[in-house]
């Protein structure tokens, strides 16, 4: 079969690539055309657009790039009609994907959503569009199934694909191996995960780097994405010239005493690896004001949302400052009982997510649906 897959961010590229791998095991003649990244390309997808050209963060930023976004939507619609896939598979990225879903439905192309938009957090009116335009919804968070049932829309919970991604990591180093591999000194590590998009990094990294002044006995290491150069990270590191490690985020987290993590999928990755963390978030004042008035959730991190309690501290907007970060990091590093709390809650989190196998479960559900 011919599959058209649309992912707009780094996490979507990862989960889509694992889904593609699972689909190929069930469909030896599978063909993929996609909007995605390097991992999808490695699985055989012909890329129409790379994710580096797609990710815009915040309401203001979207407005500033609106002409580019509209141009991409027109290109995508035209490309789908030319390709004539058996199904279009959407990976999160709702602002773009829901527009394409409506178009695909009108052109009688089957639509499948894997990794639901976070409509439970804000813009619940989108549920009506999803129910109208999506033929099959596969969700990865346990509470999403109950959420959709309230709107008389039957969805299938397949588990969280991050567990698959983590289970595939067979190259996690011991601490001595890790520091030798990356030419680092033999001192404990604090990981900095400032996000993958330029806008995120420019807002998050300078404050994260300032914290290093207060912990001279630790080395602070930045988890970099290959889309950006060392010079780019150094530009926002307050002259610290901190080491940037590319393509080893899981390895870095596994060898870190703690992490400061920009809100997003990375907070869940950090928890599943077992690293105590501080969740950080800062947007432009206008974007934050709009979001605060629209979002209807108690927490911003997936860890806290899934557990329905404050497992990790969230430093949001004005709370994202050096003093608050230093105080919380000191507690994490010096209070063993506090560290133990993280591990107990992280274990319960993993159980709630239902174990590994999400990619295989999703591929099976997709094949069953398309063969009906």
BELLIN-V895106 format. One line per field, one symbol per residue. ss: DSSP state (~ for helix, > for strand, _ for the rest). phi: phi as a letter, one per 20 degrees, with the letter a starting at -180 (. if undefined). Layout:
# BELLIN-V895106
ss = ???
phi = ???
This chain:
# BELLIN-V895106
ss = _>>>>>>__~~~~~~~~~~~~~~~~~____>>>>>>_~~~~~___>>>>>~~~_____~~~~~~_~~~~~~~~~~~~~~~~~~___>>>>>__~~~~~~~~~~~~~___>>>>>___________~~~~~~~~__>>>>__~~~~~~~~______>>___~~~~~~~_______~~~~~~~_______>>>>>____~~~~~~~~~~~~~~~~~____>>>>>>_____~~~~~~________>>>__~~~~~~___>>>>>__~~~~~~~~~___>>>>>___~~~~~~~~~~_______~~~~~~_____>>>>~~~__~~~~~~~~~~~~~_~~~~~~~~~~~~~~~~~_____~~~~~~~~~~~~~__
phi = .ddddccdbffffffffffggffffdcfdfcccbdacfffffeofeeebegfedecdnffffffdgffffffffffgfffffelffbddddllfgeffffffffffeldfccddnfgeffealfffgfffffddfbdddddgffffgfffdlcecdednefffffffeedcfefggffffgdldfecfddeddeodegffgfeefgfgfffffecfedddceeedffcegffffgddlmflffdddmcffffffddfabdcfgqgfffgffffoegbdecbbcfgfffffffedfdbfcdefgfffflaeedfdddlffebgffffffffffeddffffffgffffffggffennfofffffffffffffef
